[in-house]
Amino acid sequence: MDITTLKNIAVTLPPHIAVLMQGPTGVGKSFAARGIAKELGLPYIDVRGSTMDESDMGIPDLEKSKEAGCYTKMLPSWYVRACREPVVLMLDEANRSLPQVMQGFFQIVLDRELGNGPDGEAYRLHPETRVIAAVNVGNEYDVNEMDPALLRRFWVTEIEPTVGNWIEWAKEAELDSVLIEFVQQNPEHWRVDPSSVETGTVCPNPASWHRLNDSLVHMGMAPNTVAGGTPELIYPVARGFVGTEAGIAFVDFVKNYERQITADDILSGKIKAADVTDFSASIIHGTLDKVVDYSKDNKLKAKECKALAAFTLELGGEYLFNTWTKLSATQNLENIRAMHKLIGKEVVKAVQVARNLGK
């Protein structure tokens, strides 16, 4: 399931239904949980099971035990807060937890309770608190098997993030525009399955691109500011996050970025379809995506619509159809109406041709 669909379902489930996300590390499980919390307008609390031991689930409260005359525990702050107010409680890396921690998670998910007070009553989660858990799957992980009784208590989904999901998130998070464009045009370098390469090989994944972005910005090497050049350290930094192959491709992209076409180049008519015939399909699609992104929040002028129409009509085929599909998805009705007048009939013809070829 892609992350957008996951969010749409998770925010509408009853609060007492826990969500379990399964997937390899780095595919965006934590970011998806944060997105659900943001959508719900609730505080987000991340609890990482792999770093916890039995004491992290509560320790003896000696003073209260003396007063009450019976044994009682002090519960962790994250759980107490989830009882006092609605939050999104993320139980991350649940299947890399110690058995005692797993049992505590089990009680939280199964009964929405943990521990016992002096009166013997368990401390219950707030009725509106949402519980989300995440587990890593794959042969490269040292994990514990999920208890079938626990698994039945969740709404379970396998996370299959898409490049489109990640790009949408990256733009909202204001990651570097050149880095985003590289991923958009080179999706094969966005994520590589670790099980498909030699053990220990550094592979790119959605999270590693985020870390590379933050590191380059912090080091004064933000791709959009060094585009057209190759700072000495950018390759070894990239290689350490996304591996050799993706690192080489990324550095080459940044070095040659000055040759990239902008949305304005297309809309002003400066660049014609004939100028890009030797470009790869990914670069042409990436260029058209820039135009679509621009059209989301901007009204295209008549001259710009004509220039875009001429560009896509000359390219034809999938370029014409995909541009129209993505333009329609922006829901900017003024632009959609204007472009429909110019390319609508040709789009229909392109669809008919594709259908006939498929027969």
Secondary structure, 3 states (H helix, E strand, C coil): CCHHHHHHHHCCCCCCCEEEEEECCCCCHHHHHHHHHHHHCCCEEEEEHHHCCHHHHCEECHHHHHHHCCCCEECCHHHHHHHHCCCEEEEECHHHCCHHHHHHHHHHHHHCEECCCCCCCCEECCCCCEEEEEEECCCCCCCCCCCHHHHCCEEEEECCCCHHHHHHHHHHCCCCHHHHHHHHHCHHHCCCCHHHCCCCCCCCCHHHHHHHHHHHHHCCCCHHHHCCCCCCCHHHHHHHHHCHHHHHHHHHHHHCHHHCCCHHHHHCCCCCHHHHCCCCHHHHHHHHHHHHHHHHHCCCCHHHHHHHHHHHHHHCHHHHHHHHHHHHHCCCHHHHHHHHHHHHHHHHHHHHHHHHHHC
